[in-house]
């Protein structure tokens, strides 16, 4: 066997194992796992490093249109570059269907944006905002068959919210064709009511984004989403869960035997509502939905990660520039939190934050870290075993990780298209020093290679068993 690359001397960590071995790579795939491999044109010394499956971030927004005049900070080039900095080899961005647009038109547009512009592999989720009979009866089943096997729906936002009847219809199509529905669970009418009330009281600063979307709004929508899924008899993934009450709704559903899955994100582990209460517009840097909560909510999110209530840990990377009329400090945004774009960057900091706060502080094991950041994403979204593990035949998507390296997070390190990070100044222990995709180095010591070799992936139907 003629190997292309050998990775020598590292400690291999998967979702289930930890062992010492070399990795032999041929044709972009793992060809052999053994000790004392020697003969290859490229030999990478991984002594003293952890070798883990490349990160998979399954909740990412790139080059997505928003409100008039608002522009997302990252396109596919800058977003996937930053993903590589953070040790990721695959990201799953969203393809947003605008009102009146067909799903086929939407996916064609996003694939055109991504083509030739990605440093890491991408696979699209479909956002359905206009579930017409044609979409539900023809387009969606056909696209699921083609490998677009996950769908996102929203229970809030003017241009995205679906009524309960529409949600039921989408869930039913997903059930019949085996797709997974991701749910943004916040109550639309309640948010509108509270926002109007706060504005009448003159409470318009970024901080009041939080009170406009209290825990009860997320809890109620989570309960309703679970109930609708139970009625239809299908799986759902409740995304970016921020608090104890919503987490417990998911846990109770799981204890009743329902196929309800959960996701949480870094902002709910290390940020709080106090971060939105900063001078002037500084608080807008932390405005996302659901908003950061309190310290008890942080503890609840850790419980969810430890107990398996949350099976994936994603960034919900949704970047808008701060010093920008098309971003956080747009003219209308300065008049009310209502107009501050919802979303924060985090594609590069997801894995370091979870490693440092989770593995480093003894909250989760190394194997659980791999499951939460890679393997479970691959299984849940139809990429396993091609992605998400280190095994013979799998893509050679790997991250070499220095578990002792201390880094103070600054925006300059992250190389995205934004102009700030909400995690500025946080010190982490554990950092990716080399990102390898299909056997080729994409990032080494913070330097991203010029070659944009990421491909667009089609997926199988989700697997039910994860770690």
BELGIDA-V309121 format. One record per backbone hydrogen bond with DSSP energy under -0.5 kcal/mol. CO is the residue of the C=O (numbers start at 1). NH is the residue of the N-H. E is the energy in kcal/mol with one decimal. If there is no record, write none. Layout:
co=CO nh=NH e=E
co=CO nh=NH e=E
This chain:
co=1 nh=3 e=-0.8
co=3 nh=41 e=-0.7
co=4 nh=42 e=-1.3
co=5 nh=25 e=-3.1
co=6 nh=8 e=-0.6
co=6 nh=44 e=-3.3
co=7 nh=23 e=-2.2
co=8 nh=46 e=-3.4
co=9 nh=48 e=-0.7
co=10 nh=12 e=-0.7
co=10 nh=21 e=-1.1
co=11 nh=51 e=-3.0
co=12 nh=19 e=-2.1
co=13 nh=53 e=-0.6
co=17 nh=14 e=-2.4
co=19 nh=12 e=-2.7
co=19 nh=21 e=-0.5
co=22 nh=24 e=-0.5
co=22 nh=34 e=-1.6
co=23 nh=7 e=-2.4
co=24 nh=31 e=-3.1
co=24 nh=32 e=-1.6
co=25 nh=4 e=-2.7
co=25 nh=5 e=-1.6
co=26 nh=29 e=-1.6
co=28 nh=396 e=-2.5
co=29 nh=26 e=-2.5
co=29 nh=31 e=-0.6
co=30 nh=393 e=-2.9
co=32 nh=24 e=-3.1
co=34 nh=22 e=-3.2
co=38 nh=40 e=-0.8
co=39 nh=3 e=-0.7
co=42 nh=6 e=-2.2
co=43 nh=45 e=-0.5
co=44 nh=8 e=-2.9
co=44 nh=46 e=-0.7
co=46 nh=49 e=-2.3
co=49 nh=11 e=-2.4
co=50 nh=52 e=-0.6
co=50 nh=401 e=-3.2
co=51 nh=13 e=-2.5
co=52 nh=399 e=-2.6
co=55 nh=89 e=-2.5
co=55 nh=90 e=-1.7
co=56 nh=58 e=-0.8
co=57 nh=92 e=-2.7
co=59 nh=316 e=-1.3
co=59 nh=317 e=-1.1
co=60 nh=62 e=-0.5
co=60 nh=94 e=-0.9
co=67 nh=70 e=-2.3
co=70 nh=66 e=-0.7
co=74 nh=63 e=-2.9
co=75 nh=79 e=-2.3
co=76 nh=80 e=-1.8
co=77 nh=81 e=-1.7
co=78 nh=82 e=-2.1
co=79 nh=83 e=-1.8
co=80 nh=84 e=-1.9
co=81 nh=85 e=-1.7
co=82 nh=86 e=-1.5
co=83 nh=88 e=-2.4
co=84 nh=87 e=-1.7
co=87 nh=55 e=-2.7
co=89 nh=121 e=-2.0
co=90 nh=57 e=-2.0
co=91 nh=93 e=-0.6
co=91 nh=123 e=-1.5
co=92 nh=60 e=-1.4
co=93 nh=125 e=-2.3
co=94 nh=96 e=-0.7
co=95 nh=97 e=-0.5
co=95 nh=127 e=-3.1
co=96 nh=98 e=-0.7
co=98 nh=101 e=-2.4
co=102 nh=106 e=-1.9
co=103 nh=107 e=-2.7
co=104 nh=108 e=-2.0
co=105 nh=109 e=-1.9
co=106 nh=110 e=-2.2
co=107 nh=111 e=-2.5
co=108 nh=112 e=-1.7
co=109 nh=113 e=-1.8
co=110 nh=114 e=-2.0
co=111 nh=115 e=-2.1
co=114 nh=117 e=-2.5
co=118 nh=454 e=-2.8
co=121 nh=91 e=-2.3
co=122 nh=457 e=-3.3
co=125 nh=95 e=-2.6
co=125 nh=127 e=-0.5
co=126 nh=128 e=-0.6
co=126 nh=152 e=-3.4
co=127 nh=97 e=-1.7
co=127 nh=129 e=-0.7
co=130 nh=132 e=-2.4
co=132 nh=136 e=-2.7
co=133 nh=137 e=-2.7
co=134 nh=138 e=-2.2
co=134 nh=139 e=-2.0
co=135 nh=140 e=-3.1
co=138 nh=142 e=-1.8
co=139 nh=143 e=-2.6
co=140 nh=144 e=-2.5
co=141 nh=145 e=-2.0
co=142 nh=146 e=-1.3
co=143 nh=147 e=-0.6
co=143 nh=148 e=-2.4
co=144 nh=147 e=-1.4
co=147 nh=149 e=-1.1
co=147 nh=459 e=-1.8
co=149 nh=180 e=-2.0
co=150 nh=126 e=-2.0
co=151 nh=182 e=-3.9
co=152 nh=128 e=-2.1
co=153 nh=184 e=-2.3
co=154 nh=162 e=-2.0
co=155 nh=188 e=-1.3
co=157 nh=160 e=-1.2
co=157 nh=161 e=-2.7
co=160 nh=154 e=-0.6
co=163 nh=167 e=-2.6
co=164 nh=168 e=-2.6
co=165 nh=169 e=-1.9
co=166 nh=170 e=-2.3
co=167 nh=171 e=-2.9
co=168 nh=172 e=-2.1
co=169 nh=173 e=-1.9
co=170 nh=174 e=-2.4
co=171 nh=175 e=-2.6
co=172 nh=176 e=-2.3
co=173 nh=177 e=-1.6
co=174 nh=178 e=-1.4
co=174 nh=179 e=-1.3
co=178 nh=462 e=-0.6
co=180 nh=151 e=-2.7
co=180 nh=182 e=-0.5
co=181 nh=237 e=-2.6
co=182 nh=153 e=-2.7
co=183 nh=185 e=-0.9
co=183 nh=239 e=-1.9
co=184 nh=155 e=-1.8
co=184 nh=186 e=-1.0
co=186 nh=188 e=-0.6
co=187 nh=191 e=-1.9
co=188 nh=192 e=-2.2
co=189 nh=193 e=-2.4
co=190 nh=194 e=-2.7
co=191 nh=195 e=-2.7
co=192 nh=196 e=-2.4
co=193 nh=197 e=-2.0
co=194 nh=198 e=-2.6
co=195 nh=199 e=-2.3
co=196 nh=200 e=-2.1
co=197 nh=201 e=-1.3
co=198 nh=203 e=-2.7
co=199 nh=202 e=-1.7
co=202 nh=204 e=-1.3
co=204 nh=337 e=-1.2
co=205 nh=208 e=-1.8
co=206 nh=209 e=-2.1
co=207 nh=210 e=-1.5
co=207 nh=211 e=-0.6
co=208 nh=212 e=-1.4
co=210 nh=213 e=-1.9
co=211 nh=214 e=-0.6
co=214 nh=217 e=-1.2
co=214 nh=218 e=-1.2
co=215 nh=219 e=-3.0
co=216 nh=220 e=-2.6
co=217 nh=187 e=-0.6
co=217 nh=221 e=-1.5
co=218 nh=222 e=-2.5
co=219 nh=223 e=-2.6
co=220 nh=224 e=-2.4
co=221 nh=225 e=-2.8
co=222 nh=226 e=-2.4
co=223 nh=227 e=-2.3
co=224 nh=228 e=-2.6
co=225 nh=229 e=-2.3
co=226 nh=230 e=-2.4
co=227 nh=231 e=-2.3
co=228 nh=232 e=-2.1
co=229 nh=233 e=-2.6
co=229 nh=234 e=-1.9
co=235 nh=181 e=-0.7
co=236 nh=238 e=-0.5
co=236 nh=261 e=-2.8
co=237 nh=183 e=-2.8
co=237 nh=239 e=-0.7
co=238 nh=263 e=-1.7
co=243 nh=247 e=-2.0
co=244 nh=248 e=-2.9
co=245 nh=249 e=-1.6
co=246 nh=250 e=-1.8
co=247 nh=251 e=-2.4
co=248 nh=252 e=-2.6
co=249 nh=253 e=-1.8
co=250 nh=254 e=-2.4
co=251 nh=255 e=-2.5
co=252 nh=256 e=-1.3
co=253 nh=258 e=-2.4
co=254 nh=257 e=-1.7
co=258 nh=260 e=-1.8
co=259 nh=236 e=-1.4
co=261 nh=238 e=-2.9
co=262 nh=311 e=-1.9
co=262 nh=312 e=-1.2
co=263 nh=241 e=-3.0
co=264 nh=314 e=-1.8
co=265 nh=268 e=-1.4
co=266 nh=269 e=-2.1
co=266 nh=270 e=-1.8
co=267 nh=271 e=-1.2
co=272 nh=275 e=-1.7
co=273 nh=276 e=-1.2
co=274 nh=277 e=-1.3
co=276 nh=278 e=-0.8
co=279 nh=282 e=-2.2
co=281 nh=284 e=-2.1
co=282 nh=285 e=-1.7
co=283 nh=286 e=-1.8
co=284 nh=287 e=-1.3
co=286 nh=288 e=-0.6
co=287 nh=343 e=-2.5
co=293 nh=273 e=-3.4
co=294 nh=298 e=-1.7
co=295 nh=299 e=-2.2
co=296 nh=300 e=-2.2
co=297 nh=301 e=-2.2
co=298 nh=302 e=-2.0
co=299 nh=303 e=-2.3
co=300 nh=304 e=-2.3
co=301 nh=305 e=-1.9
co=302 nh=306 e=-2.7
co=303 nh=307 e=-2.7
co=304 nh=308 e=-0.7
co=304 nh=309 e=-0.9
co=304 nh=310 e=-2.3
co=309 nh=262 e=-0.6
co=309 nh=311 e=-0.6
co=312 nh=264 e=-1.3
co=312 nh=314 e=-0.5
co=314 nh=266 e=-0.5
co=316 nh=344 e=-0.5
co=317 nh=61 e=-3.0
co=319 nh=73 e=-2.7
co=321 nh=328 e=-3.0
co=322 nh=324 e=-2.0
co=322 nh=329 e=-1.1
co=324 nh=327 e=-2.1
co=324 nh=329 e=-0.6
co=326 nh=71 e=-2.4
co=327 nh=330 e=-1.2
co=330 nh=334 e=-1.5
co=332 nh=335 e=-1.4
co=332 nh=336 e=-1.2
co=336 nh=339 e=-1.7
co=337 nh=340 e=-1.5
co=339 nh=341 e=-0.5
co=341 nh=343 e=-0.6
co=344 nh=318 e=-2.6
co=346 nh=350 e=-1.1
co=349 nh=353 e=-2.2
co=350 nh=354 e=-2.0
co=351 nh=355 e=-2.7
co=352 nh=356 e=-2.6
co=353 nh=357 e=-2.7
co=354 nh=358 e=-2.2
co=354 nh=359 e=-0.8
co=355 nh=360 e=-2.9
co=358 nh=363 e=-2.6
co=358 nh=364 e=-1.4
co=359 nh=362 e=-1.5
co=365 nh=369 e=-2.1
co=366 nh=370 e=-2.1
co=367 nh=371 e=-2.2
co=368 nh=372 e=-2.8
co=369 nh=373 e=-2.0
co=370 nh=374 e=-1.8
co=370 nh=375 e=-1.6
co=371 nh=376 e=-2.3
co=372 nh=313 e=-2.2
co=373 nh=56 e=-2.7
co=374 nh=378 e=-2.2
co=375 nh=379 e=-2.4
co=376 nh=380 e=-2.8
co=377 nh=381 e=-2.1
co=378 nh=383 e=-3.4
co=378 nh=384 e=-1.4
co=379 nh=382 e=-1.0
co=379 nh=463 e=-2.7
co=382 nh=460 e=-2.2
co=383 nh=387 e=-2.3
co=386 nh=395 e=-2.2
co=389 nh=391 e=-0.6
co=391 nh=394 e=-2.2
co=394 nh=30 e=-2.9
co=395 nh=397 e=-2.3
co=396 nh=398 e=-0.7
co=396 nh=439 e=-2.3
co=397 nh=54 e=-2.0
co=398 nh=436 e=-3.1
co=399 nh=52 e=-2.4
co=399 nh=401 e=-0.6
co=400 nh=433 e=-2.8
co=400 nh=434 e=-1.3
co=401 nh=50 e=-2.8
co=401 nh=403 e=-0.9
co=402 nh=405 e=-0.8
co=402 nh=431 e=-1.8
co=405 nh=430 e=-3.4
co=407 nh=409 e=-0.7
co=407 nh=428 e=-3.1
co=409 nh=425 e=-3.3
co=410 nh=413 e=-1.0
co=411 nh=414 e=-1.5
co=411 nh=415 e=-0.7
co=421 nh=424 e=-1.4
co=423 nh=426 e=-2.1
co=426 nh=409 e=-2.9
co=428 nh=407 e=-2.7
co=428 nh=430 e=-0.5
co=431 nh=402 e=-2.5
co=433 nh=445 e=-3.0
co=434 nh=400 e=-2.9
co=435 nh=442 e=-3.4
co=435 nh=443 e=-1.6
co=436 nh=398 e=-2.8
co=436 nh=438 e=-0.5
co=437 nh=440 e=-1.9
co=440 nh=437 e=-2.8
co=442 nh=449 e=-3.1
co=443 nh=435 e=-2.6
co=444 nh=447 e=-1.9
co=446 nh=448 e=-0.6
co=447 nh=444 e=-2.3
co=451 nh=453 e=-1.1
co=455 nh=122 e=-2.7
co=455 nh=457 e=-0.5
co=464 nh=466 e=-0.5
